[in-house]
Amino acid sequence: MAETNPFESLQEQLDDASEHLDVRDDVLERLKQPERVLEMTLSVEMDDGSVETFNAYRSQFNGDRGPYKGGIRYHPGVDRAEVKALSGWMVYKTAVVDIPYGGGKGGIELDPSDYSESELERITRSFAAEIRPLIGEDKDVPAPDVNTGQREMNWIKDTYETLENTTAPGVITGKALENGGSKGRVEATGRSTMFAAREVFDYLGKDLADATVAVQGYGNAGSVAANLIEDLGADVVAVSDSSGAIYDPEGFDTRHVKDFKRDTGSVAGYDGAAEEFGNDDLLTLDVDLLVPAALENAIDADLAEDVQADVVVEAANGPLTPDADDVLTEKNVHVVPDILANAGGVTVSYFEWVQNRQRFQWTEQRVNEELEAVITDAFDAMIDAYEDSDVPNLRTAAYVVAVRRVVDAYEGSGTWP
């Protein structure tokens, strides 16, 4: 598979949306570039006393609608282009669900499985110390992403508060409940994926309760989405992780598969599977709904030709290349884009930030109800744009909504000399 630059994919998506908007070329160019990118080399002592260096990044893409917002990922594939693209996608993700944030993203180029917990803590605290001048409750609010979670967010919060000699729980979201986190945050991305799937099936006049579903990527987002979609009556017939894919035409007990993965480290070898095969085979199964929930560029144009799903709901960021999008549009496959489908994470992060500022914790029921309202309202706005703007697909419709909101905020504020 040819490597697709995710930052170029983002810019192409913005160009596609601009064709359906009255946006000046100079304003559009501004919206296609990050405002700043910090590149760091972290030098961290390992358990054996040696010192190892790590490439790390924080991109602040656009702050027209509020503080920069976006996750921090630990992965060998982290680089400048990826972080820039992800921070840009966050701008339009927060805009399409209409929460008052801009977009940011950060990451460290490493495989966390290669390091002990104490080494990861030192790496994380070193990173937090470097980004400390950039972040803050009203400036830039990081969150978890690939291979990070509550533990890392707690370390970053503690490092920031210690160095600033303050208490600022809203400096970061995705924390443990005891450290100021929000109920419902862990399930939020998978929950919004379920809401998006439910809404698009309803819009298309299809019954999700009768659907067959394949989920590529069985981490937090993919497994939670699978659980909740199964709860609506669908049959999740295939799931995968980096070890491969498992398949059963009768459908899995998705929670049992999740328990198996937790105990063994992978879905491979699950004794309830009728068949095992590779990830690409899962992506081309004849199912009603495909949920890509792994990393970006999972489906390129060649693979898209073989996709048989009627509907794709993107739980991952950027799982389709722009060329793949074109192929699926030609095949009349409806794709609910990542900037809406997986926006549950950033939406509940916003709820967490609000709770931190208020020093008042919401119930999980309130969190989930507020999330459902945000996602369904955003879906309706996307559909309005899809039907009114003569756009080719739902992704372009979502970007039309998002770009219009960012442009309105920018033009309303004017340009600082």
MARDRENVO-755163 format. One record per residue (C-alpha): residue number from 1; residue in one letter; x negated, y, z. Coordinates in Angstrom, 2 decimals. Last residue first. Example, Ala and Ser with C-alpha at 12.3 -4.5 7.8 and 13.67 -1.06 7.14 Angstrom:
2
{timi 2 's' {-13.67 -1.06 7.14}}
{timi 1 'a' {-12.30 -4.50 7.80}}
***
This chain:
417
{timi 417 'p' {1.68 42.72 12.70}}
{timi 416 'w' {4.48 40.73 14.41}}
{timi 415 't' {7.08 39.76 11.82}}
{timi 414 'g' {10.79 40.13 12.53}}
{timi 413 's' {12.79 38.44 15.28}}
{timi 412 'g' {16.00 37.90 13.32}}
{timi 411 'e' {14.01 36.80 10.28}}
{timi 410 'y' {12.26 34.09 12.28}}
{timi 409 'a' {15.40 32.84 14.05}}
{timi 408 'd' {17.39 32.79 10.80}}
{timi 407 'v' {14.55 30.98 9.04}}
{timi 406 'v' {14.44 28.33 11.77}}
{timi 405 'r' {18.20 27.79 11.61}}
{timi 404 'r' {18.24 27.61 7.80}}
{timi 403 'v' {15.35 25.15 7.89}}
{timi 402 'a' {17.27 22.82 10.21}}
{timi 401 'v' {20.58 22.75 8.33}}
{timi 400 'v' {18.92 22.38 4.91}}
{timi 399 'y' {16.56 19.81 6.44}}
{timi 398 'a' {19.51 17.67 7.54}}
{timi 397 'a' {21.06 17.90 4.06}}
{timi 396 't' {17.74 16.94 2.46}}
{timi 395 'r' {17.66 13.85 4.65}}
{timi 394 'l' {21.31 13.03 3.96}}
{timi 393 'n' {20.79 12.70 0.22}}
{timi 392 'p' {20.91 14.42 -3.16}}
{timi 391 'v' {22.03 17.90 -2.03}}
{timi 390 'd' {25.03 19.62 -3.61}}
{timi 389 's' {25.27 22.07 -0.70}}
{timi 388 'd' {28.83 21.55 0.57}}
{timi 387 'e' {29.13 17.77 1.07}}
{timi 386 'y' {25.64 17.14 2.41}}
{timi 385 'a' {25.67 20.41 4.37}}
{timi 384 'd' {28.91 19.44 6.08}}
{timi 383 'i' {27.50 15.95 6.67}}
{timi 382 'm' {24.43 17.40 8.37}}
{timi 381 'a' {26.60 19.62 10.60}}
{timi 380 'd' {28.71 16.59 11.55}}
{timi 379 'f' {25.59 14.59 12.42}}
{timi 378 'a' {24.30 17.44 14.57}}
{timi 377 'd' {27.59 17.60 16.46}}
{timi 376 't' {27.50 13.81 16.93}}
{timi 375 'i' {23.92 13.96 18.21}}
{timi 374 'v' {24.50 16.82 20.66}}
{timi 373 'a' {27.78 15.42 22.03}}
{timi 372 'e' {26.28 11.95 22.51}}
{timi 371 'l' {23.33 13.46 24.37}}
{timi 370 'e' {25.62 15.41 26.71}}
{timi 369 'e' {27.56 12.21 27.47}}
{timi 368 'n' {24.36 10.25 28.07}}
{timi 367 'v' {22.89 12.87 30.40}}
{timi 366 'r' {26.19 13.29 32.27}}
{timi 365 'q' {26.47 9.54 32.82}}
{timi 364 'e' {22.86 9.40 33.99}}
{timi 363 't' {23.68 11.94 36.68}}
{timi 362 'w' {22.00 15.33 36.49}}
{timi 361 'q' {19.14 16.46 38.74}}
{timi 360 'f' {18.85 20.01 40.06}}
{timi 359 'r' {15.66 22.04 40.43}}
{timi 358 'q' {17.18 24.41 37.85}}
{timi 357 'r' {13.98 24.66 35.83}}
{timi 356 'n' {13.32 20.95 36.24}}
{timi 355 'q' {16.89 20.12 35.24}}
{timi 354 'v' {16.54 22.25 32.10}}
{timi 353 'w' {13.24 20.53 31.26}}
{timi 352 'e' {14.86 17.12 31.74}}
{timi 351 'f' {17.77 18.11 29.47}}
{timi 350 'y' {15.23 19.23 26.87}}
{timi 349 's' {13.45 15.89 27.21}}
{timi 348 'v' {16.91 14.37 26.76}}
{timi 347 't' {17.10 16.11 23.39}}
{timi 346 'v' {13.47 15.32 22.52}}
{timi 345 'g' {14.06 11.61 22.97}}
{timi 344 'g' {17.52 11.57 21.45}}
{timi 343 'a' {16.17 13.08 18.23}}
{timi 342 'n' {15.58 9.61 16.76}}
{timi 341 'a' {18.46 9.70 14.28}}
{timi 340 'l' {18.38 13.44 13.56}}
{timi 339 'i' {14.80 14.26 12.57}}
{timi 338 'd' {14.35 10.60 11.64}}
{timi 337 'p' {16.70 10.77 8.70}}
{timi 336 'v' {19.97 8.88 8.27}}
{timi 335 'v' {19.30 7.08 4.98}}
{timi 334 'h' {22.22 6.09 2.74}}
{timi 333 'v' {21.22 3.62 0.04}}
{timi 332 'n' {22.67 4.73 -3.29}}
{timi 331 'k' {19.94 2.93 -5.26}}
{timi 330 'e' {18.76 6.24 -6.73}}
{timi 329 't' {18.62 7.67 -3.21}}
{timi 328 'l' {16.63 4.62 -2.10}}
{timi 327 'v' {14.06 5.21 -4.84}}
{timi 326 'd' {13.76 8.91 -4.08}}
{timi 325 'd' {13.27 8.23 -0.37}}
{timi 324 'a' {10.56 5.71 -1.23}}
{timi 323 'd' {8.78 8.44 -3.18}}
{timi 322 'p' {9.03 10.75 -0.16}}
{timi 321 't' {7.40 8.04 2.01}}
{timi 320 'l' {9.72 6.33 4.45}}
{timi 319 'p' {8.89 5.59 8.11}}
{timi 318 'g' {8.43 9.31 8.84}}
{timi 317 'n' {9.00 9.26 12.60}}
{timi 316 'a' {10.52 6.00 13.82}}
{timi 315 'a' {14.19 5.36 14.67}}
{timi 314 'e' {15.15 5.93 11.05}}
{timi 313 'v' {18.64 4.69 10.21}}
{timi 312 'v' {18.80 2.89 6.86}}
{timi 311 'v' {22.14 1.91 5.32}}
{timi 310 'd' {23.05 -0.53 2.53}}
{timi 309 'a' {20.07 -2.79 3.20}}
{timi 308 'q' {18.55 -4.56 0.20}}
{timi 307 'v' {15.09 -2.94 0.13}}
{timi 306 'd' {13.14 -4.42 -2.80}}
{timi 305 'e' {12.62 -1.21 -4.75}}
{timi 304 'a' {11.78 0.46 -1.45}}
{timi 303 'l' {8.69 -1.75 -1.18}}
{timi 302 'd' {7.24 -0.23 -4.33}}
{timi 301 'a' {8.20 3.32 -3.34}}
{timi 300 'd' {6.62 3.11 0.12}}
{timi 299 'i' {8.19 1.79 3.32}}
{timi 298 'a' {6.26 1.71 6.60}}
{timi 297 'n' {4.85 5.19 5.93}}
{timi 296 'e' {5.18 6.32 9.57}}
{timi 295 'l' {5.04 3.97 12.55}}
{timi 294 'a' {7.50 1.47 14.05}}
{timi 293 'a' {11.28 1.80 14.45}}
{timi 292 'p' {12.59 1.15 10.93}}
{timi 291 'v' {16.29 0.33 11.50}}
{timi 290 'l' {17.89 -1.48 8.55}}
{timi 289 'l' {21.68 -1.84 8.45}}
{timi 288 'd' {23.91 -4.00 6.26}}
{timi 287 'v' {21.36 -6.76 5.79}}
{timi 286 'd' {19.77 -8.50 2.80}}
{timi 285 'l' {16.21 -8.56 4.10}}
{timi 284 't' {13.64 -6.28 2.44}}
{timi 283 'l' {12.21 -4.66 5.56}}
{timi 282 'l' {12.01 -8.02 7.31}}
{timi 281 'd' {9.90 -9.45 4.50}}
{timi 280 'd' {7.51 -6.51 4.79}}
{timi 279 'n' {7.05 -7.28 8.49}}
{timi 278 'g' {5.93 -10.85 7.91}}
{timi 277 'f' {7.77 -14.13 8.55}}
{timi 276 'e' {9.30 -16.29 11.28}}
{timi 275 'e' {12.42 -18.49 10.99}}
{timi 274 'a' {15.29 -19.87 13.06}}
{timi 273 'a' {14.26 -17.86 16.09}}
{timi 272 'g' {15.58 -18.81 19.53}}
{timi 271 'd' {12.20 -20.12 20.70}}
{timi 270 'y' {10.49 -16.74 20.35}}
{timi 269 'g' {7.04 -17.58 19.03}}
{timi 268 'a' {6.32 -14.12 17.73}}
{timi 267 'v' {8.25 -11.42 19.62}}
{timi 266 's' {5.05 -10.17 21.23}}
{timi 265 'g' {3.33 -9.51 24.57}}
{timi 264 't' {4.37 -12.78 26.23}}
{timi 263 'd' {6.50 -11.70 29.21}}
{timi 262 'r' {7.64 -8.33 27.87}}
{timi 261 'k' {8.24 -9.83 24.44}}
{timi 260 'f' {10.38 -12.60 25.94}}
{timi 259 'd' {12.37 -10.09 27.99}}
{timi 258 'k' {13.02 -8.04 24.84}}
{timi 257 'v' {14.13 -11.17 22.99}}
{timi 256 'h' {16.55 -11.92 25.85}}
{timi 255 'r' {17.86 -8.37 25.61}}
{timi 254 't' {18.45 -8.75 21.88}}
{timi 253 'd' {20.49 -11.94 22.17}}
{timi 252 'f' {19.80 -12.68 18.54}}
{timi 251 'g' {22.02 -12.99 15.48}}
{timi 250 'e' {23.52 -15.98 13.66}}
{timi 249 'p' {21.23 -15.47 10.66}}
{timi 248 'd' {18.19 -15.85 12.95}}
{timi 247 'y' {14.95 -14.13 12.04}}
{timi 246 'i' {11.62 -13.34 13.71}}
{timi 245 'a' {9.06 -10.86 12.41}}
{timi 244 'g' {5.30 -10.44 12.79}}
{timi 243 's' {2.68 -9.78 15.46}}
{timi 242 's' {2.86 -5.99 15.05}}
{timi 241 'd' {6.51 -6.08 16.08}}
{timi 240 's' {9.58 -7.50 14.44}}
{timi 239 'v' {13.32 -7.98 14.71}}
{timi 238 'a' {15.85 -9.89 12.61}}
{timi 237 'v' {19.52 -10.92 12.84}}
{timi 236 'v' {20.89 -8.17 15.07}}
{timi 235 'd' {24.60 -8.99 14.75}}
{timi 234 'a' {26.80 -5.93 15.34}}
{timi 233 'g' {29.45 -5.83 18.06}}
{timi 232 'l' {28.96 -2.35 19.51}}
{timi 231 'd' {26.81 -3.87 22.28}}
{timi 230 'e' {24.51 -5.21 19.53}}
{timi 229 'i' {23.92 -1.60 18.46}}
{timi 228 'l' {23.03 -0.76 22.08}}
{timi 227 'n' {20.54 -3.61 22.49}}
{timi 226 'a' {18.96 -3.11 19.06}}
{timi 225 'a' {18.55 0.63 19.67}}
{timi 224 'v' {16.93 -0.12 23.03}}
{timi 223 's' {14.57 -2.63 21.39}}
{timi 222 'g' {13.60 -0.30 18.56}}
{timi 221 'a' {13.02 2.78 20.68}}
{timi 220 'n' {11.04 1.02 23.43}}
{timi 219 'g' {8.96 -1.26 21.25}}
{timi 218 'y' {10.47 -3.79 18.91}}
{timi 217 'g' {9.34 -2.40 15.56}}
{timi 216 'q' {11.33 -3.22 12.43}}
{timi 215 'v' {14.96 -3.76 13.39}}
{timi 214 'a' {17.23 -5.74 11.07}}
{timi 213 'v' {21.02 -5.50 11.40}}
{timi 212 't' {24.06 -7.43 10.16}}
{timi 211 'a' {27.28 -5.46 10.40}}
{timi 210 'd' {30.77 -6.57 11.46}}
{timi 209 'a' {30.97 -4.34 14.54}}
{timi 208 'l' {29.42 -1.53 12.49}}
{timi 207 'd' {32.62 -1.36 10.44}}
{timi 206 'k' {32.20 0.64 7.24}}
{timi 205 'g' {34.21 3.67 6.13}}
{timi 204 'l' {31.09 5.56 5.06}}
{timi 203 'y' {31.58 8.21 7.73}}
{timi 202 'd' {32.23 5.54 10.38}}
{timi 201 'f' {29.07 3.70 9.38}}
{timi 200 'v' {27.19 7.00 9.50}}
{timi 199 'e' {28.52 7.84 12.97}}
{timi 198 'r' {27.78 4.45 14.54}}
{timi 197 'a' {24.27 4.35 13.12}}
{timi 196 'a' {23.54 7.88 14.36}}
{timi 195 'f' {24.90 7.06 17.83}}
{timi 194 'm' {22.76 3.90 17.94}}
{timi 193 't' {19.64 5.85 16.92}}
{timi 192 's' {20.52 8.43 19.58}}
{timi 191 'r' {20.56 5.63 22.16}}
{timi 190 'g' {17.23 4.21 21.00}}
{timi 189 't' {15.60 7.61 21.43}}
{timi 188 'a' {17.28 8.21 24.80}}
{timi 187 'e' {16.65 4.89 26.55}}
{timi 186 'v' {13.63 6.06 28.59}}
{timi 185 'r' {15.18 9.49 29.20}}
{timi 184 'g' {18.48 8.29 30.67}}
{timi 183 'k' {17.80 9.69 34.14}}
{timi 182 's' {15.49 12.64 33.91}}
{timi 181 'g' {11.96 12.97 35.25}}
{timi 180 'g' {10.88 15.14 38.17}}
{timi 179 'n' {8.00 13.09 39.56}}
{timi 178 'e' {10.13 10.51 41.38}}
{timi 177 'l' {12.16 10.03 38.20}}
{timi 176 'a' {9.03 9.18 36.23}}
{timi 175 'k' {8.01 11.81 33.70}}
{timi 174 'g' {9.19 12.04 30.08}}
{timi 173 't' {8.80 15.80 30.13}}
{timi 172 'i' {5.86 18.14 30.67}}
{timi 171 'v' {5.31 21.63 32.05}}
{timi 170 'g' {8.81 21.49 33.57}}
{timi 169 'p' {7.50 20.02 36.82}}
{timi 168 'a' {5.53 23.22 37.52}}
{timi 167 't' {4.23 23.41 41.08}}
{timi 166 't' {1.14 25.59 41.32}}
{timi 165 'n' {-2.59 25.58 41.89}}
{timi 164 'e' {-3.23 25.90 38.13}}
{timi 163 'l' {-5.88 23.15 38.18}}
{timi 162 't' {-3.83 20.92 40.47}}
{timi 161 'e' {-0.53 21.59 38.69}}
{timi 160 'y' {-2.05 20.83 35.28}}
{timi 159 't' {-3.78 17.64 36.43}}
{timi 158 'd' {-0.66 16.44 38.26}}
{timi 157 'k' {1.57 17.05 35.24}}
{timi 156 'i' {-0.90 15.30 32.93}}
{timi 155 'w' {-1.17 12.28 35.23}}
{timi 154 'n' {2.62 12.03 35.57}}
{timi 153 'm' {2.96 12.21 31.78}}
{timi 152 'e' {0.46 9.35 31.42}}
{timi 151 'r' {2.41 7.13 33.81}}
{timi 150 'q' {5.81 8.04 32.37}}
{timi 149 'g' {4.90 6.91 28.90}}
{timi 148 't' {2.18 6.74 26.26}}
{timi 147 'n' {1.54 4.13 23.57}}
{timi 146 'v' {3.43 6.05 20.83}}
{timi 145 'd' {5.01 9.20 22.24}}
{timi 144 'p' {5.43 10.75 25.66}}
{timi 143 'a' {6.12 14.48 26.22}}
{timi 142 'p' {4.39 17.85 25.84}}
{timi 141 'v' {5.95 21.25 26.74}}
{timi 140 'd' {4.27 24.25 25.12}}
{timi 139 'k' {4.73 27.89 26.16}}
{timi 138 'd' {7.59 28.50 28.62}}
{timi 137 'e' {6.96 25.56 30.95}}
{timi 136 'g' {3.23 25.62 30.18}}
{timi 135 'i' {0.71 24.33 27.66}}
{timi 134 'l' {-2.05 26.01 25.67}}
{timi 133 'p' {-4.58 26.85 28.38}}
{timi 132 'r' {-4.16 23.33 29.86}}
{timi 131 'i' {-4.96 21.54 26.59}}
{timi 130 'e' {-8.53 20.70 27.62}}
{timi 129 'a' {-7.69 19.81 31.23}}
{timi 128 'a' {-4.87 17.54 30.06}}
{timi 127 'f' {-7.21 15.71 27.68}}
{timi 126 's' {-9.71 15.08 30.48}}
{timi 125 'r' {-6.85 13.94 32.70}}
{timi 124 't' {-5.71 11.49 30.04}}
{timi 123 'i' {-9.19 10.07 29.46}}
{timi 122 'r' {-9.75 9.73 33.22}}
{timi 121 'e' {-6.39 7.97 33.65}}
{timi 120 'l' {-7.07 5.73 30.67}}
{timi 119 'e' {-10.39 4.69 32.20}}
{timi 118 's' {-8.70 3.88 35.52}}
{timi 117 'e' {-6.05 1.84 33.73}}
{timi 116 's' {-8.68 -0.13 31.87}}
{timi 115 'y' {-9.41 0.47 28.20}}
{timi 114 'd' {-9.23 -1.48 24.93}}
{timi 113 's' {-5.44 -1.81 25.09}}
{timi 112 'p' {-5.26 1.98 24.84}}
{timi 111 'd' {-6.39 1.90 21.20}}
{timi 110 'l' {-7.93 5.30 20.61}}
{timi 109 'e' {-7.66 8.52 18.61}}
{timi 108 'i' {-5.98 10.85 21.09}}
{timi 107 'g' {-2.76 12.66 20.35}}
{timi 106 'g' {-0.75 15.82 20.28}}
{timi 105 'k' {2.41 17.24 18.79}}
{timi 104 'g' {4.24 20.56 18.69}}
{timi 103 'g' {7.53 21.92 17.43}}
{timi 102 'g' {9.77 24.81 18.40}}
{timi 101 'y' {12.43 24.58 21.05}}
{timi 100 'p' {15.89 25.92 21.78}}
{timi 99 'i' {18.06 22.85 21.05}}
{timi 98 'd' {20.09 22.88 17.86}}
{timi 97 'v' {20.08 19.17 16.93}}
{timi 96 'v' {18.79 20.09 13.46}}
{timi 95 'a' {16.46 22.71 14.96}}
{timi 94 't' {14.78 20.39 17.46}}
{timi 93 'k' {14.12 17.89 14.66}}
{timi 92 'y' {13.03 20.64 12.28}}
{timi 91 'v' {10.26 21.87 14.52}}
{timi 90 'm' {9.44 18.30 15.60}}
{timi 89 'w' {8.81 17.30 11.98}}
{timi 88 'g' {6.17 20.01 11.87}}
{timi 87 's' {4.43 18.70 14.98}}
{timi 86 'l' {4.47 15.22 13.45}}
{timi 85 'a' {2.92 16.49 10.24}}
{timi 84 'k' {0.16 18.41 12.00}}
{timi 83 'v' {-0.59 15.42 14.25}}
{timi 82 'e' {-0.81 13.07 11.26}}
{timi 81 'a' {-3.05 15.38 9.25}}
{timi 80 'r' {-5.44 15.96 12.18}}
{timi 79 'd' {-5.91 12.30 13.04}}
{timi 78 'v' {-4.30 9.57 15.16}}
{timi 77 'g' {-4.65 6.17 13.51}}
{timi 76 'p' {-6.39 4.47 16.45}}
{timi 75 'h' {-3.36 5.28 18.65}}
{timi 74 'y' {-2.59 7.19 21.83}}
{timi 73 'r' {0.34 9.53 21.25}}
{timi 72 'i' {1.33 12.83 22.86}}
{timi 71 'g' {4.83 14.11 22.25}}
{timi 70 'g' {6.39 17.33 21.12}}
{timi 69 'k' {7.76 20.70 22.06}}
{timi 68 'y' {6.51 24.21 21.32}}
{timi 67 'p' {8.45 26.79 23.33}}
{timi 66 'g' {11.42 28.46 21.60}}
{timi 65 'r' {13.13 29.03 18.26}}
{timi 64 'd' {10.33 30.77 16.36}}
{timi 63 'g' {7.62 28.62 17.94}}
{timi 62 'n' {6.22 26.81 14.92}}
{timi 61 'f' {3.51 24.19 14.44}}
{timi 60 'q' {1.56 23.92 17.64}}
{timi 59 's' {-0.86 21.04 17.04}}
{timi 58 'r' {-2.78 19.35 19.85}}
{timi 57 'y' {-5.65 17.03 18.98}}
{timi 56 'a' {-8.10 14.47 20.38}}
{timi 55 'n' {-11.22 12.72 19.10}}
{timi 54 'f' {-12.74 10.54 21.80}}
{timi 53 't' {-16.26 10.28 23.23}}
{timi 52 'e' {-17.57 7.52 25.49}}
{timi 51 'v' {-19.91 7.89 28.45}}
{timi 50 's' {-21.41 4.81 30.12}}
{timi 49 'g' {-21.00 4.21 33.85}}
{timi 48 'd' {-19.52 0.71 33.56}}
{timi 47 'd' {-16.01 1.97 34.32}}
{timi 46 'm' {-16.21 4.51 31.50}}
{timi 45 'e' {-17.15 8.18 31.83}}
{timi 44 'v' {-15.27 10.49 29.49}}
{timi 43 's' {-16.42 12.95 26.84}}
{timi 42 'l' {-13.40 14.37 25.01}}
{timi 41 't' {-13.97 15.91 21.60}}
{timi 40 'm' {-11.18 18.35 20.90}}
{timi 39 'e' {-9.27 19.76 17.95}}
{timi 38 'l' {-6.71 22.48 18.66}}
{timi 37 'v' {-4.32 23.22 15.82}}
{timi 36 'r' {-2.60 26.59 15.40}}
{timi 35 'e' {0.41 28.17 13.70}}
{timi 34 'p' {1.05 25.03 11.70}}
{timi 33 'q' {1.83 25.40 7.98}}
{timi 32 'k' {4.96 24.65 5.93}}
{timi 31 'l' {7.21 27.27 7.58}}
{timi 30 'r' {4.85 30.06 6.53}}
{timi 29 'e' {4.99 28.84 2.95}}
{timi 28 'l' {8.79 28.97 3.11}}
{timi 27 'v' {8.70 32.57 4.30}}
{timi 26 'd' {6.37 33.51 1.43}}
{timi 25 'd' {8.58 31.74 -1.11}}
{timi 24 'r' {11.69 33.56 0.06}}
{timi 23 'v' {14.51 31.30 1.25}}
{timi 22 'd' {17.98 31.17 -0.30}}
{timi 21 'l' {18.56 27.49 0.32}}
{timi 20 'h' {19.28 24.42 -1.81}}
{timi 19 'e' {15.88 24.27 -3.51}}
{timi 18 's' {14.36 24.97 -0.09}}
{timi 17 'a' {15.42 21.51 1.12}}
{timi 16 'd' {13.25 19.71 -1.45}}
{timi 15 'd' {10.29 21.98 -0.71}}
{timi 14 'l' {10.67 21.21 2.99}}
{timi 13 'q' {10.63 17.47 2.29}}
{timi 12 'e' {7.52 17.89 0.14}}
{timi 11 'q' {5.78 19.74 2.96}}
{timi 10 'l' {6.58 16.95 5.39}}
{timi 9 's' {5.29 14.30 3.00}}
{timi 8 'e' {2.08 16.31 2.49}}
{timi 7 'f' {1.57 16.24 6.26}}
{timi 6 'p' {2.22 12.49 6.30}}
{timi 5 'n' {-0.59 11.81 3.79}}
{timi 4 't' {0.45 8.63 2.01}}
{timi 3 'e' {-1.95 5.69 1.94}}
{timi 2 'a' {-1.45 3.37 -1.01}}
{timi 1 'm' {0.00 0.00 0.00}}
***
